[in-house]
Amino acid sequence: MKHAMLFAAATAVSLSAPAHAESWDMPTPYGDATFHTQNIMEFADDVREATDGGLDITIHSAGSLFPHPEIKNAVRSRQVPIGEFFLSTLSNEDLAFGLDSQPFVATSYDDAKKLWDAQKPVITELLAEQGLIPLFSVPWPAQGLYTNGEIATVDDLNGLRFRAYNAALEEFATLAGAAPVQVEASDIPQAFATGQVEAMITSPSTGVNSTAWDFVSHYSPINAWVPKNIVVVNQRMFDGLDEETKTAVMEAAAAAETRGWEMSAEEADSKTKELAENGVTVYEPSAGLVEGLQGIGGQMLDNWKGSASDSALAILDAYQN
């Protein structure tokens, strides 16, 4: 009798479990406190719920599984099925990937959405050539300027060691007379503490997450650009899912994109206030600083056009017209 009861219980468990449950590892570059990571955790929960546990996505945040620069290729080579990275880090492959990081091209959420609508078909085609499918993309809040002391004009940036996280920001720093230094988000506090960098342009989210008040005194919301993260899945891994699971993933991705844009807008306000509450002086950029920054942006866009692929130029044309 006891064996019969155990068999019945085991049978009930096996019938309630998914027939072909899969576990996916997902590397992301940012920590658990970052809204991007929190949004992705909700995405994973939505997939798990929609598939009754048939697809279980485990999030490995803060570069704990793969360093940020290696995540895209880890997905491409099927070391992991899915991952997140900063879209413009692929600018060296095609400038189409980095148009959202060109200064003063898109400086508001409305502009950023219009730009993503123009970018997405091209990005999808370029990633397809590498066996990747974009699932969703979420912007950071518009980028602001962090320094010790107020910056009145671009000339005040001259000679400063400037944190860079992509090719566009390296070019920006150079044109401003600063010295670009590659530093990942997780390394910002140490980089400032050791004097490796003295200034940066990044979102209020990253500023708060790195406790910027510990190493800078001033922040100016210059709204230089609205860059995006993107989540991609390996085409072959995705194709291996049954149709119901594919649908669940795509529906969860669409919900994550909508939710992520809303979270980003909320972050822009709340994190700027948090910087001020922790002693950072938040000031509006002067007309002279804006003029100088826009001049650099215009020069960079001219340079960009000279090197851009036809696909990249088509994005800019669609966005501007």
N, C-alpha and C positions, 0 to 999 in steps of 0.2 A: 504493500500500500504506500509506504514511504517513498519507494523508488518511482512509483506511478505519479505521485504528487510532484516530485522533483522534475520528472520528465515533462509533465504538463506545464509547470512553471517555466522551464527552459524553452518549451515550444512557444509559450505565450510571449516570452521576451524576444525570441528570434522572429516571430511574426510581426512584432511591433517595431523592430529595428529596420532601417532601410536595407533593401536587398543588396545594393552596391554602394555602400557609404564610402565617401572619399574624404581624405584630409589634405588640405592645401596649406602650405606655408607661404606667408606673405610678408616680405621685407618692406619696411618703410623707413625713411631717413630721419623722421622727427619724433620727439619724445611723446609720452602719453598725455602730457598737459596741452599739447598743441591741438587746436581744433581740427586740423586735417586728420590727425590720428584718431581723435574721438569720432569723427564722421565715418572713418573707415571701419572702426570697431562696430558702429551701428550698421554699416553695410554688411559686415560679416554676420552680425546677429540676424539681420533681415534674410540673408541667404539661408542661414541655418534653420530659421523658423519656416521659411517658405518651402524648404525641401525636407522638413521633418528630420533634420540632422543628416540628410543624404550627402550634403556637401558642408564640411566643417573647415572654415578658414581660420588659421591661427596667425595672429598679427605679431610680427617681430619688429618692434619699433626702435627708433633711435639708432639705426644702423647696426643693430645687434647681430643680425644674421649676415648681411652683406653691407659694406660701406656704400654710401650714397652713389658714388660714381660707378659702382659695379652692378647696381640693381637692374638696370635695363638689360644688360647683357646676360645677367643671371636668368631673367625671364626668357630671353630669346633662346638661350641654350638649354632651356627646360631644367635648369637646376632647381628652379621654383616655378610654379605655374603663373603667378600673379605678383605684381609689385607696384610701388608708387615711387615717383621721382619728380624732380623739378624740371618742367618741360624744356626750358631754354638751355639746359645742360647739353641738349642735343644739337645746339646751333652749329657745332663744327661739322655735323653731318649734312645739314641743310639749314639755311637761314630762315626757312619757314617755321622752324621750331622755336625761334627766338624773337619773333616780332613783338610778342607781349612784353619783352624786356627792353625794348627800344624806348629811351627816355622821351616822354611827352607825346607819344603816339596815341596811347589810350590811358587816360588818367582818372577815369570814373568807372563805376560798375556798369553803367549803361554802355559806355564805350567799350569796356572789356568784354561785355556780352556780345556786342556787335562784332568785335574782332574775333572772338571764339567761333561765332557762327560762320565767319569767313575762313577761319583757320581749319576748322574741324574736317571738312572733306579732304583737304590737302594732307593734313596730318594723318588721317585714316589711311590714305593711299600710301604715304611714305612708310608708315609702320607696317602695313600689310606686306610690303616688300621684304620685311625682316621677320615675317611670321608672327606679328603682334597685332592685337586688337585693342584700340582704346575703349575703356569702359566709361570713365567719367573724368572730368577735369574741374578743379575748384580753384578759384583765385585766392591769393593772399590779399589783405588790405593794401591799399596804395602805399608805396614806399616813402618813408620819411628819412630825414637826415639827423644822425646822432653825432654829437661832438662835445668836447669840453670847451665851453664858451660859445657865444652866439656867432654865427656866420653871417656877415652882412653882404658879402659879395663872393663870387666864385674865387677871386684872388685869395681869399682867406683859407682856401683848401690847399693852396700851393705848398708842397713839401710834406704834407701829412701822409702818414702810412694808412692806406685806405683799404678796408676789407672788401674783397671781391668774391663773388660766388659763381660767376659765369663770364664768358668772353665780352659781353656787352658792358658789364660793370668794370672790367679791366680797362676797356677802351675809354669809358666815361672817366674813370679816375685819372688815366693818363692825360686826357684832354683838359682836365681840370688842374693839371700840374701836380697831382698827388701821386703816390707810389702804391700801385695795387698789390695786395697780398691775399692769396687764396686762403680762406678760412671757412670751414663748415660751421653751420649754426651751433652745433653742440660744443664747438671749441671757442666761441666768441668770448666768454668771460676770461678764459686763460690768455687768449690773444691780447686782450686789452691789459690784463694784469701784468703781462711780461713786456709790454711795449711793442709787441709785434704789429699791432694796429692802433690807430689813434682816432679813427672816424669810420663811420659806416652808413650806408643807405640800406634800410631794411624795413620790414613792416612793424607796426606797433605790437603785433602778436609776438614776433621774435624778440623784440625789445623787452617785453615783460617776461617772456619765458627765460630769457638769459639774465634777468634782473639788471637791466641796463643802468639803473640808478647807482649800482655799486662802482661803475667805472666811467660814466659820462654825466655831464651836468645839464646838457641842453638837447632838445628834440624839436625839429621843425617839420610839420606835415607838408612837405613839398609836393606830395602826390605825383612822384616822378613817373611811375608806371604801376600796372596792376598785373603782376606775373602769376602764373598758374602752376599747380602741381597736376600730374596726370597719373591715372591708374590704368595699367595695361595688363592684358592676359595673353598667354601664349596661345596662338591659333590652334595648334594641334591638341593641346590640353583641353581647350574649350570645345573643340570638335568631338572630343572623346566623351563629353557629357551627353546624357539623354536629353530629349527635347524639352521636357518639363523643367529640368535643372537649368538648361540654357536660358529658358524664359525667366526663371526665378532670378538668375544672375543679372540679366539685362534689366529687369524691372527694378531690382535693388540698386543697380548702378544709376538708373535714371532718377530714382528717389534720392540717392546720395548726392548727385550733382545739384539737384534743386535745393536740398537741405544745406549742402556745403556753401553755396553762394549766399544763402541767408545767414549762415553762421559767420561767414567772413564779414558781411556788412555789420553784424552785431559786434564783432570783434574790433572793427575799426574804431567804433565809438568807445566801447568799454575799456579797451587796452590803452587808448590814448589818455583817458581819464585816470587809469591806474598808474601810468607813468607819472602824471602830475601829482597824484596822491602820495607817491613815494619820493617826491622831492625833485623830480626832473622839471626843469623850466621848459614849458611848451610855448613856443612862439611862432607867430605867422611869418613866413619868409618875406623879406623886403622885396620891393619892386626890382631893385638892382640884382638881387640874388636870383629871382625868377627869370629875369631877362637873360642873365648869364647862363643859367642852367638850360633854358630853352635854346639858347644859341648853340650850346654843346649838343643838345638833342638834335637840332637841325643838321649840324655837321655830321653827326653819327648816322642819321637817316640817309644822307647823301652818300656816305661811305657804304652803308648797307645796300643801297640800290645798286651801287657799282659792282657788288659781289653776289647779289642775290640771284637765285635760280628763277626760271620763268614761273614756277609754281609759287615761289615766295612773293614775287612781284604781283602775281594774280591775286594773292591774299590782300596785299596792300591796296590794290586797285578796287577790289570788292568792298573793302572796309571804308575807303575814302569816298566812294561814289554810291 
